[in-house]
Amino acid sequence: KKVLVRKIDAIETLGCVSVLCSDKTGTLTAGCMTATDIVTLCENEIHMCRCTADEWQTPVASATVLHLAQCGLLNNTCRVNPEGQLTGNPTEVAILEACCRVMGDDRQEYQEQNPRVFEIPFNSESKWMLTVHSVSPGVFRLILKGAPERVLALCKHAADQADICDLTDQRRGEINTALYRLMSGGRRVLCFAEMYLRDMPDDFDWKGTGPQDANFPMDGFAWLGLVGLEDPPKEGVKEAVAILDIAGCKTVMVTGDHPTTAQAIAERIGVLDSAEMEALPKEARDFTVITGAMLTEFVPEGDGFEGPEVTEEQLKFWRTAVQHARVFARVSPMHKRVIVRAYQQLGGAICAMTGDGVNDAPALKAAEVGVAMGIRGTEVAKEAADIVLLDDKFSAIVSAMGQGRLCSENLKKSIMYTLCSKIPQVMPTFAELLGVPTALTVAQVLLVDIGTDIWTAIAYACQPAENSLMRNKPRHPQKEHMVDGALLVYSYGYVGVMQMIACWCVFLSMPQMLALTEMGRHATSYSPMELQANYAGMASYYWTLVLGQVGAALATTTTRSSLFTYGLPNKWLNLCIVLEILLALLVVYWGPAQRLFKTESLTLHQALMGTGSFVAIVMVEECRKYFVRRSQKAKSQLLL
């Protein structure tokens, strides 16, 4: 399955997850960025072209695209490994590859002519990266790259080939229109801007992390253009999201990308349904895609939503958010932990969170199940996670969730099966108080428990899943206990009672059993013939109980599916059933075992009577499952 479980109980918890908060890049999408579109200002008009030679090498576009490529080449964190391959962030690699196609052989020479003297790295708060390059004595070139809305906020001008013009409101509107067009197509968009500082000392000591503390001006940049990058949905993600939806697990996208880009990708993979969104009331529709700016205003001061410092307004916002939100966009890592807490404390959900970065560790720890990426993930993220996807495939989460549900389901079936025999085991003890002959000795009870129930119960661990496993809502471990009233009623009051009735019917139909019951004498006063008859009665009770447990074993292998369609796929369970029947035959018909366990050989007719418990349990259960399937089918048709 390519899923590494670091904490063994996490796989069972994953089966109970009702909300899966997933990162976009590299998890829902392939993580293989490709620069596809370039937007620049050419001859006083916004020009959009594809990143192909036949489009950007036109007289209109070539000069501005070359200018943009130079900036993308200088403002980049990629490195070239000894094999000559580009390494680094996929976004950076994609931009550099596109720039190299434009620059050609001049790439290395141009980098040497414009050495980098200062850098402000990208961070999740500022969402941009700045590099400063020495152009000539006293002249420095500042290149800004990042989220379009953040970069445009620092721009006052726009570059049109060799000219610089004012960035008017009309021009901003045109840029935003092009930006929206790219993001609506699911593109991840980065914006580039530059500014020249002249008459600066060559040894100037550059300092600062942003406009608020920089010792140089950062408010007069000239907008250069936009680069659209495509990161297609990962193979199998759309199908996996659909399976999770059927399984009652809501997939929520949590990303740092622009809301429009995130929404476009969410619609492509099925996280969002545009038709369903339009049908929602306006208040609910406004909460389907939530931005980090919206969250910041309502983030509680404490660790969660249960302290006195949490306001009613915050509670109202987050209750609506966890009910309707399917995409959280432009969020920072600190928001992810708050989102998880909101789903847990206000939504009552069992939450899983995926992540790969160092800053994702708090959210991974806060979730009931933290899922880290094995290839892209940092060591810090892997240490904080409960589960690691070794191949980074989102579909592996679905497989692991199914395995978690199967573990819980099989454990529950094992418990159901084991408890079925307890009523017919204990009733002979109470019956003896009323003068009924001994129907089951202590040794025979232990033989049923040790020789029959234990090994068969263990074999349930290998039971394959039913078709309906991933069509049911997840179990909430805090509200729906594995051993609940329904299970006890099934084992004690349903199958156990059927076993008990069958055992007593066969026992009392044995020769002299009714007569011995009417006499009410203790076994110590029995004659040899009466004692032999009692042993035969005990053998019939034991045989009928064993066959009743065989029926219970087959009946509990499925909860809804018919045995005639499900079959007997568990070879270990089949083997245990065969062995327990052979053991029962040995106890009933082999002399040394008869003396040890106080049994007598049964006639063929008497042995066949014992099979009634097996037939009754299997057939009654088949009828019950038929009506359950029929009821569920009627409900599903009613919903449609």
C-alpha positions in Angstrom: 0.0 0.0 0.0 3.1 2.3 0.4 1.8 3.6 3.7 4.1 3.6 6.7 2.2 3.6 10.0 4.4 5.1 12.7 1.8 4.8 15.5 -0.1 1.5 15.3 -3.4 2.9 16.6 -3.4 5.6 13.9 -4.6 3.2 11.2 -7.8 2.4 13.2 -8.3 6.1 13.9 -7.9 6.9 10.2 -10.9 4.7 9.6 -13.0 7.0 11.8 -11.9 10.2 10.1 -14.8 12.3 9.0 -12.8 15.4 7.8 -9.6 15.2 5.8 -7.7 18.5 5.5 -5.3 18.2 2.6 -2.6 20.4 1.2 -2.9 21.1 -2.5 0.5 21.2 -4.1 2.1 17.8 -4.3 -0.8 16.0 -2.5 -3.9 16.8 -4.5 -1.9 17.9 -7.5 1.1 16.3 -9.1 3.7 18.8 -7.7 5.3 19.0 -11.2 5.1 22.6 -12.1 5.2 23.8 -15.7 5.3 27.4 -16.8 2.5 27.7 -19.3 1.5 31.4 -19.6 3.2 34.8 -19.6 1.4 38.2 -19.2 3.3 41.4 -20.0 2.7 45.0 -21.0 3.5 45.4 -24.7 2.9 48.7 -26.6 0.5 50.0 -23.9 -1.6 46.8 -24.0 -1.7 43.7 -21.8 -0.4 40.9 -23.8 -0.9 37.2 -22.9 1.0 34.4 -24.6 1.8 30.8 -24.0 5.3 29.7 -23.0 6.1 28.3 -26.5 8.6 29.7 -28.9 6.1 30.4 -31.6 4.2 32.7 -29.3 6.7 34.6 -27.3 9.2 35.0 -30.1 7.0 37.5 -31.9 8.1 41.1 -32.5 5.5 42.3 -30.0 6.2 39.9 -27.2 9.9 39.0 -27.4 11.4 42.1 -25.8 9.1 42.2 -22.8 9.3 38.4 -22.3 13.1 38.5 -22.5 13.0 41.2 -19.8 10.8 39.1 -17.6 12.9 36.0 -18.2 16.0 37.9 -17.0 14.3 38.7 -13.7 13.1 35.1 -13.3 16.6 34.0 -13.9 18.1 36.3 -11.3 15.4 35.9 -8.6 15.5 32.2 -8.2 16.7 29.7 -5.6 17.3 26.7 -7.8 20.7 24.9 -7.9 22.3 22.7 -10.5 23.5 19.4 -9.2 26.7 17.6 -10.5 24.6 15.7 -13.1 23.4 19.1 -14.5 19.9 18.8 -13.3 17.9 21.6 -11.6 17.1 21.0 -8.0 14.9 22.9 -5.6 11.3 24.0 -5.1 9.1 22.8 -8.1 7.8 26.3 -8.6 11.3 27.7 -8.8 12.4 24.9 -11.1 9.5 25.5 -13.5 10.2 29.2 -13.7 13.9 28.7 -14.3 13.3 26.2 -17.0 11.0 28.6 -18.8 13.5 31.4 -18.4 16.3 29.2 -19.8 14.3 28.5 -22.9 14.0 32.2 -23.4 17.6 33.2 -22.5 19.3 30.3 -24.3 23.1 30.2 -23.9 23.2 33.6 -22.4 21.9 32.4 -19.0 25.1 31.8 -17.1 26.8 34.8 -18.5 23.9 37.0 -17.5 23.9 35.7 -13.9 27.6 36.4 -13.6 27.1 40.0 -14.9 24.4 40.6 -12.2 25.7 39.1 -9.0 23.3 38.8 -6.1 24.3 40.9 -3.1 21.3 40.6 -0.8 18.1 38.5 -0.5 14.9 38.4 1.5 13.7 34.8 1.3 10.1 33.9 0.7 8.0 33.3 3.8 4.3 32.4 4.3 3.5 35.8 5.8 4.9 38.2 3.2 4.4 35.7 0.3 7.1 37.2 -1.8 10.9 37.0 -2.4 13.3 39.9 -3.0 16.8 39.7 -4.5 19.2 42.6 -4.9 21.8 42.6 -7.8 24.7 44.8 -8.5 24.4 46.1 -12.0 27.2 48.7 -12.1 29.0 50.9 -9.6 26.4 52.6 -7.4 23.5 51.0 -9.3 21.5 48.1 -7.9 18.6 46.2 -9.3 15.8 45.0 -6.9 13.7 42.1 -8.2 10.5 41.1 -6.5 8.6 37.9 -7.1 5.6 36.5 -5.3 1.8 36.5 -4.8 0.3 39.0 -7.3 -1.8 40.9 -4.8 1.2 41.3 -2.5 3.6 42.4 -5.3 1.1 44.7 -6.9 0.7 46.5 -3.6 4.3 47.5 -3.7 4.2 48.7 -7.4 3.6 52.3 -8.6 4.8 51.8 -12.2 4.6 49.3 -15.0 7.4 48.4 -17.5 6.4 48.5 -21.2 9.5 47.2 -23.0 12.1 49.9 -22.4 9.6 52.5 -21.0 8.2 53.0 -17.6 4.7 54.3 -17.2 2.4 54.9 -14.2 0.4 51.9 -12.9 -3.0 53.5 -13.1 -6.2 52.0 -11.7 -7.3 51.1 -15.2 -4.1 49.3 -15.8 -4.4 47.5 -12.4 -7.9 46.4 -13.5 -6.6 45.0 -16.8 -3.8 43.1 -14.9 -6.4 41.7 -12.5 -8.6 40.6 -15.4 -5.7 38.7 -16.9 -4.8 37.3 -13.5 -8.3 36.1 -12.9 -8.4 34.4 -16.3 -5.2 32.5 -15.5 -6.4 31.5 -12.0 -9.8 30.4 -13.3 -8.0 27.9 -15.4 -6.3 26.4 -12.3 -3.0 28.2 -12.9 -0.7 29.1 -10.0 0.4 32.7 -10.8 3.5 34.6 -9.7 4.0 38.3 -10.2 7.4 40.0 -11.1 8.4 43.6 -10.4 11.7 45.5 -10.4 13.2 48.7 -9.2 16.6 50.4 -9.7 18.4 52.2 -6.9 21.1 54.6 -8.1 23.8 56.5 -6.3 24.2 53.8 -3.6 27.5 53.0 -2.0 29.0 49.8 -3.5 29.5 48.5 0.1 26.0 49.4 1.3 24.9 47.2 4.2 21.5 45.9 3.1 19.2 45.1 6.0 15.6 44.3 6.6 12.8 41.7 6.1 10.2 43.8 4.5 9.0 47.4 3.8 8.4 48.0 7.5 12.1 47.5 8.6 14.2 47.7 5.4 17.0 50.3 5.3 16.2 50.9 1.6 13.1 52.0 -0.3 10.6 49.3 -1.2 7.5 51.2 -2.5 8.3 52.2 -6.0 8.5 49.0 -8.0 7.6 48.7 -11.6 5.4 45.8 -12.6 7.0 43.5 -15.1 4.5 40.7 -15.7 2.8 37.5 -14.6 3.9 33.9 -15.0 1.2 31.2 -14.9 2.2 27.7 -13.8 0.2 24.6 -14.3 0.2 21.9 -11.6 -2.3 19.3 -12.8 -4.3 17.1 -10.4 -2.5 14.0 -9.4 -3.6 10.8 -11.1 -6.4 9.0 -9.1 -7.2 12.0 -6.9 -10.6 12.7 -8.4 -11.6 9.1 -7.9 -10.2 9.1 -4.4 -12.1 12.2 -3.4 -15.3 10.7 -4.8 -14.7 7.5 -2.7 -14.1 9.6 0.4 -17.3 11.5 -0.2 -19.3 8.3 -0.4 -17.6 7.0 2.7 -18.8 10.0 4.7 -15.4 11.7 4.8 -15.3 15.4 3.7 -12.2 16.5 1.8 -11.1 20.0 2.6 -8.4 21.8 0.6 -6.0 23.9 2.7 -3.5 25.8 0.6 -1.5 28.9 0.4 -2.5 29.5 -3.2 -4.9 32.3 -4.4 -8.6 31.5 -3.8 -9.5 31.5 -7.5 -6.7 29.0 -8.3 -7.6 26.9 -5.4 -11.3 26.9 -6.3 -10.6 26.0 -9.9 -8.5 23.0 -8.9 -11.1 22.0 -6.2 -13.8 21.9 -8.9 -11.6 19.8 -11.2 -11.0 17.1 -8.6 -14.5 17.1 -7.1 -13.8 18.8 -3.8 -16.2 21.6 -4.9 -19.3 21.2 -7.1 -20.2 24.5 -8.7 -23.8 23.4 -9.2 -24.2 22.6 -5.5 -22.5 25.9 -4.6 -25.1 27.8 -6.6 -27.9 26.0 -4.9 -26.7 27.0 -1.4 -28.0 30.1 0.4 -25.8 33.1 0.0 -24.4 32.9 3.6 -23.4 29.3 3.1 -22.0 30.0 -0.4 -19.8 32.7 0.9 -18.2 30.2 3.3 -17.4 27.5 0.8 -14.0 29.2 -0.1 -12.4 31.0 2.9 -9.3 33.1 2.7 -6.5 33.6 5.2 -7.5 37.2 5.5 -10.9 36.2 6.7 -9.5 33.8 9.2 -7.0 36.2 10.7 -9.8 38.3 12.1 -11.4 35.4 13.9 -8.4 33.4 15.1 -8.9 32.8 18.9 -6.1 33.9 21.3 -5.9 30.6 23.1 -5.2 27.1 22.0 -8.8 26.3 21.0 -12.4 27.4 21.1 -13.4 26.5 24.7 -11.8 29.2 26.8 -13.6 32.4 28.1 -11.5 34.6 25.8 -13.4 33.2 22.7 -16.0 35.6 21.6 -19.5 34.7 20.4 -18.7 36.3 17.0 -15.7 34.0 16.6 -17.7 30.9 17.5 -20.4 31.9 15.0 -17.9 32.3 12.2 -16.1 29.0 12.8 -19.3 27.0 13.3 -20.4 28.3 9.9 -16.9 27.6 8.4 -16.7 24.0 9.5 -20.2 23.3 8.2 -19.8 24.8 4.7 -16.1 25.4 3.9 -14.4 23.1 1.3 -11.4 25.3 0.5 -9.2 27.4 2.7 -6.9 29.5 0.5 -4.0 31.9 1.1 -3.6 30.4 4.6 -0.5 30.4 6.6 0.8 27.3 8.6 -0.5 28.8 11.9 -4.0 28.9 10.4 -3.9 25.1 9.7 -3.7 24.2 13.4 -6.7 26.5 14.1 -8.7 24.9 11.3 -8.0 21.5 12.8 -9.1 22.6 16.2 -12.3 24.2 14.8 -13.3 20.9 13.1 -12.6 19.0 16.3 -14.2 21.2 18.9 -16.9 23.0 17.0 -17.6 20.4 14.2 -17.3 17.3 16.4 -15.2 15.7 13.7 -12.4 13.3 13.7 -9.8 15.2 11.7 -6.8 14.1 9.6 -4.3 16.6 8.2 -1.7 16.2 5.5 1.5 18.2 5.4 5.1 18.2 4.2 6.8 21.3 5.6 8.5 22.2 8.9 5.7 24.7 9.7 3.0 22.0 9.2 4.2 20.0 12.3 1.9 21.8 14.8 -1.2 21.0 12.6 -0.1 17.4 12.1 0.3 16.9 15.8 -3.1 18.6 16.6 -5.0 16.3 14.2 -6.2 12.9 15.3 -4.2 11.5 12.4 -1.3 13.5 10.9 -0.3 12.4 7.4 3.1 13.4 6.0 4.5 13.0 2.5 7.4 10.5 2.2 9.1 12.0 -0.8 8.4 15.7 -0.5 8.0 15.8 3.3 10.6 17.2 5.6 12.0 15.1 8.5 10.2 17.4 11.0 6.9 16.7 9.3 7.5 13.0 9.2 8.4 12.9 12.9 5.2 14.8 13.8 3.0 12.6 11.7 1.3 9.3 12.6 1.3 8.0 9.0 3.8 8.6 6.1 2.7 8.2 2.5 5.9 6.7 1.0 5.0 7.5 -2.6 3.1 10.8 -1.8 -0.1 9.4 -3.5 -3.3 10.8 -2.2 -5.2 7.6 -3.1 -3.0 5.7 -0.6 -5.0 7.6 2.1 -8.2 6.0 0.9 -6.5 2.5 1.0 -5.3 3.2 4.5 -8.7 4.4 5.6 -10.3 1.3 4.2 -7.7 -0.8 6.1 -8.5 1.1 9.3 -12.2 0.5 8.9 -11.6 -3.1 8.1 -9.5 -3.5 11.3 -12.4 -2.1 13.4 -15.0 -4.0 11.5 -13.2 -7.3 11.9 -12.5 -6.7 15.6 -16.1 -6.0 16.1 -17.1 -9.2 14.2 -14.7 -11.2 16.3 -16.2 -9.8 19.5 -19.7 -10.5 18.3 -18.8 -14.1 17.5 -17.0 -14.8 20.8 -19.9 -13.5 22.9 -22.5 -15.6 21.0 -21.6 -18.8 22.9 -21.8 -17.3 26.4 -25.5 -17.6 27.0 -25.7 -21.3 26.1 -22.5 -21.9 28.1 -23.8 -20.3 31.3 -27.5 -21.5 31.2 -26.7 -25.1 32.1 -25.2 -24.0 35.4 -28.5 -22.2 36.4 -30.6 -25.1 35.0 -28.8 -27.5 37.4 -30.1 -25.4 40.3 -33.6 -26.3 39.1 -32.8 -30.0 39.0 -32.0 -30.3 35.3 -29.3 -32.8 34.6 -25.9 -31.5 33.8 -25.8 -30.3 30.2 -22.3 -28.9 30.0 -19.3 -29.5 32.3 -16.7 -26.9 33.1 -14.2 -28.9 31.0 -16.5 -28.7 28.0 -17.0 -25.0 28.5 -13.2 -24.5 28.5 -13.0 -26.7 25.5 -15.5 -24.5 23.6 -13.6 -21.4 24.6 -10.1 -22.6 24.0 -10.6 -25.2 21.3 -13.3 -23.4 19.3 -13.7 -19.7 20.0 -10.2 -18.4 20.4 -8.7 -19.5 17.2 -11.7 -18.7 15.1 -11.9 -15.2 16.7 -8.3 -14.6 15.8 -8.9 -15.7 12.2 -11.3 -12.8 11.8 -8.2 -10.6 11.4 -7.8 -12.0 7.9 -11.4 -11.4 6.9 -11.7 -9.4 3.6 -13.8 -6.3 3.4 -17.4 -6.2 2.4 -18.5 -4.1 -0.6 -20.3 -1.7 1.7 -17.3 -1.0 3.9 -16.5 2.4 2.2 -20.1 3.3 1.7 -20.9 3.7 5.4 -20.4 6.8 7.5 -17.3 6.7 9.7 -17.7 5.6 13.3 -17.1 8.3 15.9 -15.0 6.5 18.6 -16.1 8.9 21.4 -19.8 8.6 20.6 -20.1 5.1 19.0 -18.3 2.5 21.1 -17.2 -0.7 19.4 -19.0 -2.8 22.0 -22.4 -1.1 22.3 -25.9 -2.1 23.2 -26.6 -3.3 19.6 -23.7 -5.7 19.7 -24.6 -7.1 23.1 -28.2 -7.6 22.0 -27.0 -9.3 18.8 -24.7 -11.7 20.6 -26.6 -12.3 23.8 -30.2 -11.7 22.9 -30.3 -12.9 19.3 -27.7 -15.4 18.2 -27.0 -16.6 21.7 -30.7 -17.2 22.4 -31.0 -19.2 19.1 -28.0 -21.3 20.1 -29.4 -21.8 23.6 -32.9 -22.9 22.3 -31.3 -25.3 19.8 -29.0 -26.8 22.5 -31.8 -27.3 25.0 -34.1 -28.8 22.3 -31.6 -31.4 21.3 -30.5 -32.1 24.9 -34.0 -32.6 26.2 -34.9 -34.8 23.2 -32.1 -37.3 24.1 -33.2 -40.6 25.8 -34.1 -40.3 29.5 -33.3 -36.5 29.7 -36.9 -35.5 30.4 -37.3 -38.3 32.9 -34.1 -37.3 34.7 -35.3 -33.7 34.7 -38.6 -34.6 36.3 -36.9 -36.7 39.0 -34.7 -33.8 39.9 -31.9 -36.0 41.3 -28.3 -35.0 41.6 -25.8 -36.7 39.2 -24.1 -38.5 42.1 -27.3 -40.6 42.6 -27.6 -41.7 39.0 -27.4 -45.3 38.0 -24.8 -46.4 35.5 -27.4 -46.3 32.7 -28.7 -42.9 33.8 -25.1 -41.6 34.0 -24.4 -42.9 30.4 -27.6 -41.2 29.2 -26.5 -38.0 30.9 -23.2 -38.2 29.1 -24.9 -38.7 25.8 -27.1 -35.6 26.6 -24.0 -33.6 27.4 -22.4 -34.7 24.1 -25.5 -33.6 22.2 -25.5 -30.2 24.0 -21.8 -29.7 23.3 -22.1 -30.9 19.7 -25.1 -28.6 19.0 -23.2 -25.6 20.6 -20.1 -26.2 18.5 -22.3 -26.3 15.3 -24.1 -23.2 16.6 -20.8 -21.4 16.9 -19.9 -22.5 13.3 -23.2 -20.9 12.2 -22.4 -17.8 14.2 -18.9 -17.7 12.6 -20.4 -17.7 9.1 -23.2 -15.3 10.1 -20.9 -12.7 11.6 -18.5 -12.7 8.6 -20.8 -10.1 7.0 -23.1 -7.4 8.4 -25.3 -6.9 5.3 -23.9 -9.0 2.4 -25.4 -12.4 1.7 -23.1 -15.4 2.3 -24.2 -16.7 -1.1 -22.7 -13.7 -2.8 -19.9 -12.9 -0.4 -18.7 -16.5 -0.2 -16.1 -17.9 2.1 -12.9 -15.9 1.2 -11.1 -16.2 4.5 -9.1 -19.4 4.2 -7.9 -19.1 7.9 -11.4 -18.9 9.2 -12.4 -21.8 7.0 -9.5 -23.9 8.4 -10.5 -23.0 11.9 -14.1 -24.1 11.3 -13.0 -27.4 9.9 -10.6 -28.0 12.8 -13.2 -27.2 15.4 -15.7 -29.6 13.8 -13.0 -32.3 13.8 -12.2 -31.6 17.4 -15.9 -31.9 18.3 -16.1 -35.2 16.5 -13.0 -36.4 18.4 -14.5 -35.4 21.7 -17.8 -37.1 20.9 -16.6 -40.3 19.3 -13.0 -41.0 20.5 -12.9 -43.2 23.6 -10.1 -41.5 25.5 -11.6 -38.0 24.9 -15.1 -39.4 25.9 -13.7 -40.5 29.3 -11.9 -37.2 29.7 -14.8 -34.9 28.8 -17.7 -37.2 29.9 -19.3 -37.7 26.5 -21.0 -40.6 24.7 -21.2 -41.4 21.0 -24.2 -40.0 19.2 -26.3 -41.8 16.6 -26.4 -40.4 13.1 -30.0 -39.1 13.8 -28.9 -37.4 17.0 -25.8 -35.8 15.3 -28.0 -34.5 12.5 -30.4 -32.9 15.0 -27.4 -30.9 16.3 -27.0 -29.4 12.8 -30.3 -27.6 13.4 -28.6 -24.8 15.3 -26.2 -24.2 12.4 -29.0 -24.2 9.8 -31.3 -22.0 11.9 -28.7 -19.3 12.6 -27.4 -19.1 9.0 -30.9 -19.0 7.5 -32.4 -16.5 10.0 -29.3 -14.3 9.5 -29.7 -14.4 5.7 -33.3 -13.3 6.1 -32.3 -10.4 8.4 -29.6 -9.3 6.0 -32.0 -9.4 3.1 -34.4 -7.1 4.8 -31.5 -4.8 5.9 -30.3 -4.5 2.3 -33.9 -4.0 1.1 -34.4 -1.2 3.6 -31.2 0.5 2.7 -32.0 0.3 -1.0 -35.4 1.9 -0.4 -33.8 4.7 1.6 -31.3 5.4 -1.1 -34.0 5.5 -3.8 -36.0 7.8 -1.6 -33.1 10.2 -1.3 -32.6 10.2 -5.1 
